[in-house]
Amino acid sequence: MKLLLDQGLPLSAATLLRNEGMDAIHVSEIGMSEAEDADIIQIAREEGRVVATLDADFHTLLALDAAVTPSVIRIRIERLRAQAVVALLLTVIAECKEDLTQGSAITVEPSRIRTRRLPLGSSI
């Protein structure tokens, strides 16, 4: 699984994920720390990456475009340190691997993981 971590997530999480054998990059590592969300989606689509973000706008953009890729993992848990982000992402990937491969919008909350297949309907 190839990951693209958005700006709100710790830069060090990408390094820790790579140490776990994941192909992970942070937007700041590729000069996209101030990029528009649509541009990040496009890069993820071109490179076959799953976007990990804290930003709800990614799911909205997928819905507005009736997009079938890329998959996006939105984390709705604030103030996570890098190690906690890594543990969370590894859990989500293990539990939702097929959904992520086929195109999904995943929302991670403190008590649940919600998965919706792409394309998304008009309600978010």
C-alpha positions in Angstrom: 0.0 0.0 0.0 1.4 3.4 -1.0 0.5 6.4 1.2 0.5 10.1 0.8 0.3 11.9 4.1 -1.3 15.4 4.1 0.2 18.4 5.8 -1.7 18.1 9.1 -0.1 14.8 9.9 3.4 14.7 11.4 6.2 14.6 8.9 8.0 12.0 11.1 5.0 9.6 10.6 6.1 9.1 7.0 9.6 8.0 8.1 8.1 5.7 10.8 5.8 4.1 8.2 8.8 3.5 5.9 10.5 1.9 8.8 7.5 -0.5 8.9 8.0 -1.3 5.3 5.3 1.0 3.9 5.8 3.2 0.8 4.9 6.4 2.5 5.6 10.1 1.6 4.6 13.3 3.3 3.4 16.2 1.1 6.2 18.4 2.5 8.8 15.8 1.2 7.7 16.4 -2.4 7.3 20.2 -2.2 3.5 20.2 -1.8 3.1 21.5 1.7 1.0 24.4 0.5 -0.7 22.6 -2.4 -4.4 22.7 -3.0 -6.3 19.6 -2.0 -7.3 18.9 -5.6 -3.6 18.8 -6.6 -2.8 16.4 -3.8 -5.6 14.2 -4.9 -4.3 14.3 -8.5 -0.8 13.3 -7.4 -2.2 10.4 -5.3 -4.2 9.3 -8.3 -1.3 9.4 -10.7 1.0 7.5 -8.2 -1.6 5.0 -7.0 -1.4 6.3 -3.4 -3.9 6.4 -0.6 -4.2 9.9 0.9 -4.2 10.1 4.7 -5.5 13.4 6.1 -7.2 15.3 8.9 -9.1 17.4 6.3 -12.8 16.8 5.5 -12.4 18.6 2.2 -10.8 15.5 0.5 -14.0 13.5 0.9 -16.0 16.5 -0.3 -13.9 16.8 -3.4 -14.2 13.1 -4.2 -18.0 13.4 -3.9 -18.2 16.5 -6.1 -16.1 14.8 -8.8 -17.8 11.4 -8.5 -14.2 10.2 -8.3 -13.4 6.5 -8.1 -9.8 7.1 -7.0 -7.8 7.7 -4.9 -8.9 6.2 -1.6 -8.7 8.7 1.3 -8.4 8.0 5.0 -9.7 10.9 7.0 -8.6 10.8 10.6 -11.0 12.6 13.0 -8.9 12.3 16.1 -6.9 15.4 17.0 -3.5 15.8 18.4 -2.1 12.4 17.6 1.7 12.0 17.8 3.5 10.4 15.0 3.7 6.9 16.6 -0.1 7.0 17.2 -0.7 8.0 13.6 1.4 5.2 12.4 -0.3 2.6 14.6 -3.7 3.9 13.6 -2.9 3.8 9.8 -1.5 0.3 10.1 -4.7 -0.8 11.8 -6.9 0.9 9.2 -4.9 -0.6 6.3 -5.1 -4.1 7.8 -8.8 -3.9 8.4 -9.8 -2.1 5.2 -7.2 -3.3 2.7 -9.7 -4.5 0.1 -11.8 -1.3 0.4 -8.7 0.9 0.0 -7.6 -1.1 -3.1 -11.0 -0.7 -4.7 -11.5 3.0 -4.0 -13.0 4.2 -0.7 -13.5 7.1 1.6 -12.7 6.0 5.1 -13.3 8.0 8.2 -11.6 7.1 11.4 -13.1 8.2 14.6 -12.1 7.4 18.2 -14.7 4.6 18.5 -15.2 3.4 14.9 -14.0 3.2 11.3 -16.6 4.1 8.6 -16.0 3.0 5.0 -17.8 4.2 1.9 -17.0 3.0 -1.5 -16.2 5.4 -4.3 -17.9 7.1 -6.1 -19.6 8.8 -3.2 -23.3 9.9 -3.5 -24.4 13.5 -3.0 -24.6 13.1 0.8 -21.3 13.3 2.7 
